[in-house]
Amino acid sequence: MSTIRGARERARTEITAAIKDEARLQLAAEGAARLSLRAVARELGMASSALYRYFPSRDDLLTALIVDAYDAVGAAAESALSAAPPSAGHGARWTAVCSAVRTWALDHPHEYALVYGSPVPGYTAPKDTVAPASRVALALISVVRDAHRTNGLALPPVDARLTPEAERMAADVAPDLPPPVVVAMVAAWSQVFGTISFELFGHFNNVVEDRDAFFEHAATRLAHEVGLRPGAAGTSPGSSAGS
């Protein structure tokens, strides 16, 4: 009985993967708004009723694709962070994470557009997407948290009018970090994706030619704005770090 169950589970896994692969082809050809379960079933030679046993609705399939995309870019960010040694410096680790996200986006433009582009009409993302969507942000937060713990973090300025919002954001996002740092970090996070989106969606055409160098400069500048001190790495909480 266990052999039969195992074979069924493998078959279900393979068919699920085939459905998602075909759906990604549709994303590239038609866009997320025109994703159709019937069209996916037709391309796979399946009856629509059979496909519904795997994904009861278009939204269920979209959610699966969105979770996969967030997990993939999150894994790229986490892998880059793991590969960047603390001795490289906090700023370098921040830039490594940002660059990994950009590389993934350039390699998977349609999946990037699905999760960071225009919302799909009529679709509301469920809570299942929240944890995968947080992985890149958590990788960046971990860099800032390490810097804070090792005295490698300078306190960025914040407008006094933003103090209540800064305190609220810090409580929700990273209670162990100073509110001005959290404000700067959220702003930098949005600018990282804004820069990637400008490149991916063609807004840098006839403007930026050396895009690798431009992105590295932008990411490095954002690290500075967050408060990551140039060259600071691996210092103990009681030691001094250069500014």
Phi, psi and chi 1 to 4 in degrees:
 res  aa     phi    psi   chi1   chi2   chi3   chi4
   1 MET       -  -40.2 -177.3   63.8   69.4      -
   2 SER   -65.4  -32.8   60.6      -      -      -
   3 THR   -64.7  -43.3  -59.2      -      -      -
   4 ILE   -64.5  -44.1  -64.8  174.1      -      -
   5 ARG   -62.1  -41.7 -175.2 -178.5  -59.5  112.2
   6 GLY   -63.6  -39.7      -      -      -      -
   7 ALA   -65.4  -40.3      -      -      -      -
   8 ARG   -64.0  -42.1  -72.9  175.0  176.8  170.8
   9 GLU   -65.2  -39.7  -70.1  174.6   -6.5      -
  10 ARG   -64.9  -42.1  -73.6 -165.4  -62.1  -86.1
  11 ALA   -63.4  -41.9      -      -      -      -
  12 ARG   -64.4  -41.1 -175.8  173.4 -175.9   85.0
  13 THR   -62.0  -43.4  -61.7      -      -      -
  14 GLU   -66.3  -42.3  -68.8  172.3    0.8      -
  15 ILE   -68.3  -40.6  -65.8  172.1      -      -
  16 THR   -59.1  -44.0  -61.1      -      -      -
  17 ALA   -63.5  -40.8      -      -      -      -
  18 ALA   -64.3  -40.0      -      -      -      -
  19 ILE   -62.4  -45.7  -68.8  170.0      -      -
  20 LYS   -68.1  -37.0  -69.4 -166.5  -71.3 -172.7
  21 ASP   -62.4  -43.9  -74.0  -16.1      -      -
  22 GLU   -66.8  -37.2  177.3   57.2   36.8      -
  23 ALA   -63.6  -37.4      -      -      -      -
  24 ARG   -65.6  -36.0  -68.9 -173.0 -173.0   99.0
  25 LEU   -62.8  -38.4  -67.9  176.9      -      -
  26 GLN   -66.6  -37.8  -77.0 -160.6   20.9      -
  27 LEU   -58.0  -43.7  -72.3 -179.8      -      -
  28 ALA   -67.2  -36.9      -      -      -      -
  29 ALA   -86.3  -37.2      -      -      -      -
  30 GLU  -119.5  -21.5  -56.4  -72.1  -15.1      -
  31 GLY    93.1  157.6      -      -      -      -
  32 ALA   -63.2  -34.8      -      -      -      -
  33 ALA   -63.5  -23.7      -      -      -      -
  34 ARG  -105.6   12.6  -60.8 -174.0   64.6 -179.4
  35 LEU   -61.6  130.5 -180.0   63.8      -      -
  36 SER  -131.6  126.2  163.1      -      -      -
  37 LEU   -62.9  -38.9  -71.1 -176.7      -      -
  38 ARG   -62.8  -41.3  -70.0 -177.4  180.0  -84.9
  39 ALA   -66.6  -40.1      -      -      -      -
  40 VAL   -61.5  -47.0  170.5      -      -      -
  41 ALA   -60.5  -41.6      -      -      -      -
  42 ARG   -62.2  -45.0 -177.9  172.0   60.4 -109.9
  43 GLU   -65.4  -29.6  -68.5  -62.1  -37.8      -
  44 LEU   -90.1   -3.6  -67.8  175.4      -      -
  45 GLY    71.1   29.2      -      -      -      -
  46 MET  -107.0  154.0  -63.9  175.5   63.4      -
  47 ALA   -75.3  143.8      -      -      -      -
  48 SER   -56.8  -38.4  -63.1      -      -      -
  49 SER   -62.9  -31.4   57.1      -      -      -
  50 ALA   -72.4  -40.1      -      -      -      -
  51 LEU   -65.4  -34.5 -170.3  146.5      -      -
  52 TYR   -63.1  -19.7  -69.5  143.5      -      -
  53 ARG   -71.8  -19.0  -68.9 -159.9  -66.7  -91.1
  54 TYR   -97.3  -42.0  -65.5   85.9      -      -
  55 PHE  -136.3  102.9  -63.1   99.3      -      -
  56 PRO   -62.0  -21.8  -23.6   34.7      -      -
  57 SER  -150.0  166.4   70.0      -      -      -
  58 ARG   -58.4  -39.6 -179.0 -151.5   68.3  159.4
  59 ASP   -64.4  -35.3  -75.1    5.7      -      -
  60 ASP   -64.5  -40.2  -69.3  -50.7      -      -
  61 LEU   -68.6  -42.4  179.2   52.8      -      -
  62 LEU   -58.6  -43.7  -90.1  176.7      -      -
  63 THR   -60.2  -42.6  -63.9      -      -      -
  64 ALA   -62.1  -41.6      -      -      -      -
  65 LEU   -66.7  -39.6  -62.4  176.7      -      -
  66 ILE   -65.8  -45.2  -72.0  168.5      -      -
  67 VAL   -61.2  -43.1  167.9      -      -      -
  68 ASP   -60.9  -42.8  -77.3   -5.2      -      -
  69 ALA   -65.7  -47.0      -      -      -      -
  70 TYR   -61.2  -41.0  -83.5  134.7      -      -
  71 ASP   -65.6  -37.2  -83.8  -25.4      -      -
  72 ALA   -68.0  -47.0      -      -      -      -
  73 VAL   -70.1  -33.4   67.3      -      -      -
  74 GLY   -64.5  -41.4      -      -      -      -
  75 ALA   -64.6  -37.8      -      -      -      -
  76 ALA   -63.0  -42.8      -      -      -      -
  77 ALA   -64.5  -44.9      -      -      -      -
  78 GLU   -66.2  -38.4  -67.6  160.1    0.8      -
  79 SER   -65.0  -40.7  178.1      -      -      -
  80 ALA   -64.4  -38.9      -      -      -      -
  81 LEU   -65.8  -41.8 -179.0   58.1      -      -
  82 SER   -65.7  -32.8  -63.6      -      -      -
  83 ALA   -79.9  -17.6      -      -      -      -
  84 ALA   -92.0  110.4      -      -      -      -
  85 PRO   -68.8  149.4   27.7  -35.2      -      -
  86 PRO   -54.6  -28.7  -26.9   35.2      -      -
  87 SER   -66.7  -16.7   59.1      -      -      -
  88 ALA   -70.2  -21.4      -      -      -      -
  89 GLY   104.9  148.9      -      -      -      -
  90 HIS   -64.8  -39.9  -57.5  -58.5      -      -
  91 GLY   -62.9  -40.9      -      -      -      -
  92 ALA   -65.7  -36.6      -      -      -      -
  93 ARG   -69.0  -40.7  -60.8  179.8   79.3 -149.2
  94 TRP   -58.0  -48.3  168.6  -79.1      -      -
  95 THR   -64.9  -34.9  -58.3      -      -      -
  96 ALA   -63.4  -42.0      -      -      -      -
  97 VAL   -64.0  -47.4  171.8      -      -      -
  98 CYS   -60.8  -42.0  -65.0      -      -      -
  99 SER   -66.5  -35.7  -64.9      -      -      -
 100 ALA   -65.5  -38.4      -      -      -      -
 101 VAL   -64.2  -44.2  172.9      -      -      -
 102 ARG   -61.8  -45.0  171.7  178.8  176.1 -102.5
 103 THR   -59.7  -44.4  -62.8      -      -      -
 104 TRP   -61.4  -42.6 -178.4   88.2      -      -
 105 ALA   -62.7  -42.8      -      -      -      -
 106 LEU   -67.5  -30.7  -64.9  176.7      -      -
 107 ASP   -81.0  -22.1  -70.8  -18.0      -      -
 108 HIS  -133.6   62.7  -56.4   86.0      -      -
 109 PRO   -61.7  -36.0   22.6  -34.4      -      -
 110 HIS   -75.3  -34.7  -57.3  -66.3      -      -
 111 GLU   -71.4  -37.1  -68.4  168.0   72.1      -
 112 TYR   -61.4  -45.0  177.6   89.5      -      -
 113 ALA   -62.3  -33.6      -      -      -      -
 114 LEU   -62.2  -41.3  175.4   63.3      -      -
 115 VAL   -97.8  -23.2  -66.9      -      -      -
 116 TYR  -121.7    4.4  -64.1  112.7      -      -
 117 GLY   -95.8 -153.6      -      -      -      -
 118 SER   -66.7  142.3  -60.5      -      -      -
 119 PRO   -59.4  146.7  -21.8   32.6      -      -
 120 VAL   -78.9  123.0  179.8      -      -      -
 121 PRO   -56.0  131.8  -25.4   34.8      -      -
 122 GLY    81.8   -1.2      -      -      -      -
 123 TYR  -108.2  133.2  173.5   79.4      -      -
 124 THR  -120.3  119.5  -59.0      -      -      -
 125 ALA   -67.3  132.9      -      -      -      -
 126 PRO   -80.6  175.7   31.4  -35.5      -      -
 127 LYS   -64.5  -20.5  -68.7 -177.9  178.5  179.7
 128 ASP   -57.9  -23.2  -63.8    2.9      -      -
 129 THR   -87.2  -12.1   62.3      -      -      -
 130 VAL   -65.3  -50.5  173.3      -      -      -
 131 ALA   -63.1  -47.7      -      -      -      -
 132 PRO   -60.5  -38.1  -25.3   35.2      -      -
 133 ALA   -66.7  -19.8      -      -      -      -
 134 SER   -87.2   -8.3  -57.8      -      -      -
 135 ARG   -64.6  -42.3  -69.5  176.4   65.1  172.8
 136 VAL   -64.7  -46.4  170.3      -      -      -
 137 ALA   -59.6  -40.9      -      -      -      -
 138 LEU   -66.5  -33.9  -70.1  174.9      -      -
 139 ALA   -64.3  -43.4      -      -      -      -
 140 LEU   -67.3  -41.0  -66.9  173.0      -      -
 141 ILE   -60.4  -38.0  -71.0  171.6      -      -
 142 SER   -64.5  -34.2   71.2      -      -      -
 143 VAL   -63.9  -46.9  174.2      -      -      -
 144 VAL   -65.1  -39.1  178.0      -      -      -
 145 ARG   -64.2  -42.1 -171.2  171.2  -80.5  136.8
 146 ASP   -61.8  -41.5  -72.9  -14.5      -      -
 147 ALA   -64.0  -41.4      -      -      -      -
 148 HIS   -63.0  -40.0 -175.9   50.6      -      -
 149 ARG   -69.7  -27.4 -172.6  176.4   60.9 -109.7
 150 THR  -109.2   20.5   59.3      -      -      -
 151 ASN    62.1   27.9  -75.5  -22.2      -      -
 152 GLY  -104.5   23.4      -      -      -      -
 153 LEU  -128.7  123.3 -173.2   64.9      -      -
 154 ALA   -92.6  151.3      -      -      -      -
 155 LEU   -85.9  113.3 -161.2   65.0      -      -
 156 PRO   -72.9  154.7   25.8  -31.8      -      -
 157 PRO   -72.7  152.9   27.3  -34.9      -      -
 158 VAL  -143.3  138.7   63.5      -      -      -
 159 ASP   -61.8  133.9 -167.9  -50.6      -      -
 160 ALA   -58.2  -29.8      -      -      -      -
 161 ARG   -66.2  -19.3  -66.5  171.9  -62.7  178.1
 162 LEU   -94.4   -1.6 -166.6   59.2      -      -
 163 THR   -55.0  -48.8  -62.9      -      -      -
 164 PRO   -59.8  -42.1  -23.4   35.0      -      -
 165 GLU   -67.6  -37.4  177.6   65.2    2.7      -
 166 ALA   -61.9  -41.8      -      -      -      -
 167 GLU   -66.9  -39.0  -67.5  173.4  -11.3      -
 168 ARG   -65.4  -44.8 -175.6 -158.5   62.3   77.8
 169 MET   -62.2  -42.8  -70.9  171.7   62.6      -
 170 ALA   -62.1  -41.6      -      -      -      -
 171 ALA   -62.2  -34.3      -      -      -      -
 172 ASP   -84.9  -36.0  -71.7  -14.9      -      -
 173 VAL   -98.2  -49.3  174.5      -      -      -
 174 ALA  -154.7   83.2      -      -      -      -
 175 PRO   -61.1  -19.8  -19.4   30.6      -      -
 176 ASP   -86.9   -1.3   55.2  -34.4      -      -
 177 LEU  -109.1  149.6  -66.6  176.2      -      -
 178 PRO   -61.6  139.2  -21.8   33.6      -      -
 179 PRO   -51.7  -42.0  -30.7   37.8      -      -
 180 PRO   -60.5  -33.3  -24.8   36.1      -      -
 181 VAL   -68.0  -41.0  170.7      -      -      -
 182 VAL   -64.7  -41.1  174.6      -      -      -
 183 VAL   -59.6  -48.4  168.6      -      -      -
 184 ALA   -63.7  -36.3      -      -      -      -
 185 MET   -68.6  -42.6 -170.1  167.9   54.6      -
 186 VAL   -64.6  -41.1  172.0      -      -      -
 187 ALA   -62.5  -43.3      -      -      -      -
 188 ALA   -66.2  -41.2      -      -      -      -
 189 TRP   -57.2  -45.4  173.5   67.2      -      -
 190 SER   -67.7  -33.9   66.9      -      -      -
 191 GLN   -73.1  -32.6  -69.8  174.7   67.2      -
 192 VAL   -58.4  -49.0  166.3      -      -      -
 193 PHE   -72.4  -30.1  -76.6   98.9      -      -
 194 GLY   -64.3  -41.8      -      -      -      -
 195 THR   -65.0  -43.8  -56.2      -      -      -
 196 ILE   -62.0  -44.4  -67.3  171.3      -      -
 197 SER   -64.2  -40.4  -66.2      -      -      -
 198 PHE   -58.9  -42.1 -100.2   52.7      -      -
 199 GLU   -69.1  -46.9  177.8  178.1    2.0      -
 200 LEU   -68.7  -35.2 -161.3   62.3      -      -
 201 PHE   -96.5   12.6  -59.1  146.5      -      -
 202 GLY    88.6    7.9      -      -      -      -
 203 HIS   -77.3  -11.1  -60.4  -64.6      -      -
 204 PHE   -94.7   -1.7  -77.7  158.5      -      -
 205 ASN   -59.0  132.1  -67.8  -12.2      -      -
 206 ASN    66.0   14.4  -58.3  -43.3      -      -
 207 VAL  -123.6  -57.1  178.2      -      -      -
 208 VAL  -112.4  124.2  179.7      -      -      -
 209 GLU  -101.1  -52.9  -66.9 -173.9   -0.2      -
 210 ASP   -86.6   84.3 -170.5  -15.8      -      -
 211 ARG   -76.4  -28.0  -63.2  178.1 -177.7  177.4
 212 ASP   -62.3  -50.1  -68.3  -15.2      -      -
 213 ALA   -65.5  -39.2      -      -      -      -
 214 PHE   -63.7  -43.8 -179.8   82.7      -      -
 215 PHE   -66.6  -41.8 -175.7   82.9      -      -
 216 GLU   -60.8  -41.1 -176.6  173.8   -5.5      -
 217 HIS   -61.6  -45.2  166.2   78.1      -      -
 218 ALA   -63.7  -45.1      -      -      -      -
 219 ALA   -65.1  -39.3      -      -      -      -
 220 THR   -64.9  -40.8  -59.7      -      -      -
 221 ARG   -64.0  -40.2 -179.4   62.8 -170.8  172.1
 222 LEU   -65.8  -37.2  -69.6  172.6      -      -
 223 ALA   -59.4  -40.8      -      -      -      -
 224 HIS   -64.1  -41.9  173.9   75.4      -      -
 225 GLU   -67.3  -29.5  -68.6 -179.7    5.8      -
 226 VAL   -71.3  -24.2  166.6      -      -      -
 227 GLY   112.8    6.4      -      -      -      -
 228 LEU   -72.5  120.5  -62.1  174.7      -      -
 229 ARG   -78.9  132.0  -63.6  175.8  176.3  177.9
 230 PRO   -58.3  128.3  -22.9   33.9      -      -
 231 GLY    82.2  -10.7      -      -      -      -
 232 ALA   -74.0  128.0      -      -      -      -
 233 ALA  -159.4  129.1      -      -      -      -
 234 GLY    63.9   20.7      -      -      -      -
 235 THR   -79.1  151.4   54.7      -      -      -
 236 SER   -79.4  157.1   63.5      -      -      -
 237 PRO   -56.4  -24.4  -26.7   34.7      -      -
 238 GLY   -95.4   -3.2      -      -      -      -
 239 SER   -96.5  168.2   63.6      -      -      -
 240 SER   -92.6  153.8   61.6      -      -      -
 241 ALA  -130.4  145.8      -      -      -      -
 242 GLY   -70.0  150.2      -      -      -      -
 243 SER   -99.4      -   57.4      -      -      -
